[in-house]
Amino acid sequence: HWVFEATELTEPTTSLENKFRSGLEFNFGTFSTGLPIMSLRAGYNKAGASFGAMINIGMIKLELSRSRLDIARGNETIVKTLDTAVIAINLAH
């Protein structure tokens, strides 16, 4: 999958380059439900690159990601790095 996202389009205090981001996602294998067994993701915005991985082992899904965000307004630049870990349990199976 390729994604191009635009956010805060009507927000006048958000600079134009902070309104857009892009990313790719590659899925590997599928369960009978159509959910991927593994995903790799990479993206880019003005603050820098982001990446992540997901592995789905039946009822349990594990995700790790790192992203960079420019959290400033106007001409100021403040880049924040976010590391995220998610453990999800699918109770619908």
One Martini backbone bead per residue (centre of mass of N, CA, C, O) as a GRO file, in nm:
protein
   93
    1HIS     BB    1   0.098   0.035   0.020
    2TRP     BB    2   0.007   0.373  -0.059
    3VAL     BB    3   0.045   0.688   0.122
    4PHE     BB    4  -0.133   1.005   0.119
    5GLU     BB    5  -0.125   1.278   0.353
    6ALA     BB    6  -0.362   1.528   0.470
    7THR     BB    7  -0.344   1.791   0.717
    8GLU     BB    8  -0.462   2.079   0.833
    9LEU     BB    9  -0.568   2.256   0.580
   10THR     BB   10  -0.726   2.501   0.757
   11GLU     BB   11  -0.462   2.566   0.915
   12PRO     BB   12  -0.281   2.864   0.936
   13THR     BB   13  -0.034   2.772   1.147
   14THR     BB   14   0.033   2.557   0.936
   15SER     BB   15   0.261   2.456   0.746
   16LEU     BB   16   0.272   2.314   0.442
   17GLU     BB   17   0.494   2.086   0.503
   18ASN     BB   18   0.313   1.980   0.765
   19LYS     BB   19   0.053   1.858   0.586
   20PHE     BB   20   0.251   1.627   0.475
   21ARG     BB   21   0.249   1.263   0.397
   22SER     BB   22   0.429   0.945   0.354
   23GLY     BB   23   0.374   0.583   0.263
   24LEU     BB   24   0.463   0.235   0.325
   25GLU     BB   25   0.315  -0.104   0.282
   26PHE     BB   26   0.402  -0.443   0.370
   27ASN     BB   27   0.250  -0.755   0.314
   28PHE     BB   28   0.260  -1.087   0.477
   29GLY     BB   29   0.057  -1.290   0.445
   30THR     BB   30  -0.244  -1.488   0.539
   31PHE     BB   31  -0.530  -1.529   0.672
   32SER     BB   32  -0.856  -1.631   0.641
   33THR     BB   33  -0.943  -1.321   0.717
   34GLY     BB   34  -0.703  -1.132   0.565
   35LEU     BB   35  -0.487  -1.099   0.761
   36PRO     BB   36  -0.180  -1.022   0.829
   37ILE     BB   37   0.119  -1.157   0.955
   38MET     BB   38   0.301  -0.923   0.815
   39SER     BB   39   0.451  -0.588   0.860
   40LEU     BB   40   0.596  -0.315   0.670
   41ARG     BB   41   0.706   0.026   0.747
   42ALA     BB   42   0.726   0.350   0.569
   43GLY     BB   43   0.815   0.704   0.614
   44TYR     BB   44   0.742   1.066   0.541
   45ASN     BB   45   0.839   1.387   0.666
   46LYS     BB   46   0.967   1.683   0.762
   47ALA     BB   47   1.103   1.541   1.026
   48GLY     BB   48   1.113   1.248   0.882
   49ALA     BB   49   1.149   0.927   0.943
   50SER     BB   50   0.957   0.618   0.937
   51PHE     BB   51   0.884   0.306   1.126
   52GLY     BB   52   0.763  -0.047   1.103
   53ALA     BB   53   0.619  -0.339   1.278
   54MET     BB   54   0.426  -0.650   1.224
   55ILE     BB   55   0.285  -0.924   1.422
   56ASN     BB   56   0.069  -1.209   1.363
   57ILE     BB   57  -0.040  -1.459   1.624
   58GLY     BB   58  -0.345  -1.459   1.585
   59MET     BB   59  -0.467  -1.314   1.871
   60ILE     BB   60  -0.179  -1.175   1.848
   61LYS     BB   61  -0.046  -0.837   1.828
   62LEU     BB   62   0.263  -0.687   1.716
   63GLU     BB   63   0.401  -0.349   1.761
   64LEU     BB   64   0.653  -0.139   1.601
   65SER     BB   65   0.760   0.214   1.632
   66ARG     BB   66   0.893   0.510   1.449
   67SER     BB   67   0.858   0.866   1.488
   68ARG     BB   68   0.844   1.197   1.337
   69LEU     BB   69   0.770   1.526   1.476
   70ASP     BB   70   0.643   1.848   1.413
   71ILE     BB   71   0.533   2.058   1.697
   72ALA     BB   72   0.539   2.322   1.563
   73ARG     BB   73   0.487   2.667   1.485
   74GLY     BB   74   0.558   2.798   1.205
   75ASN     BB   75   0.914   2.864   1.208
   76GLU     BB   76   0.937   2.657   1.412
   77THR     BB   77   1.154   2.378   1.534
   78ILE     BB   78   1.015   2.067   1.668
   79VAL     BB   79   1.144   1.749   1.728
   80LYS     BB   80   0.972   1.437   1.771
   81THR     BB   81   1.024   1.117   1.911
   82LEU     BB   82   0.835   0.812   1.855
   83ASP     BB   83   0.786   0.529   2.058
   84THR     BB   84   0.607   0.221   1.975
   85ALA     BB   85   0.402  -0.019   2.158
   86VAL     BB   86   0.191  -0.306   2.064
   87ILE     BB   87  -0.068  -0.502   2.225
   88ALA     BB   88  -0.301  -0.723   2.071
   89ILE     BB   89  -0.632  -0.862   2.132
   90ASN     BB   90  -0.838  -1.093   1.957
   91LEU     BB   91  -1.173  -1.174   2.055
   92ALA     BB   92  -1.316  -1.270   1.771
   93HIS     BB   93  -1.181  -1.570   1.741
   0.00000   0.00000   0.00000
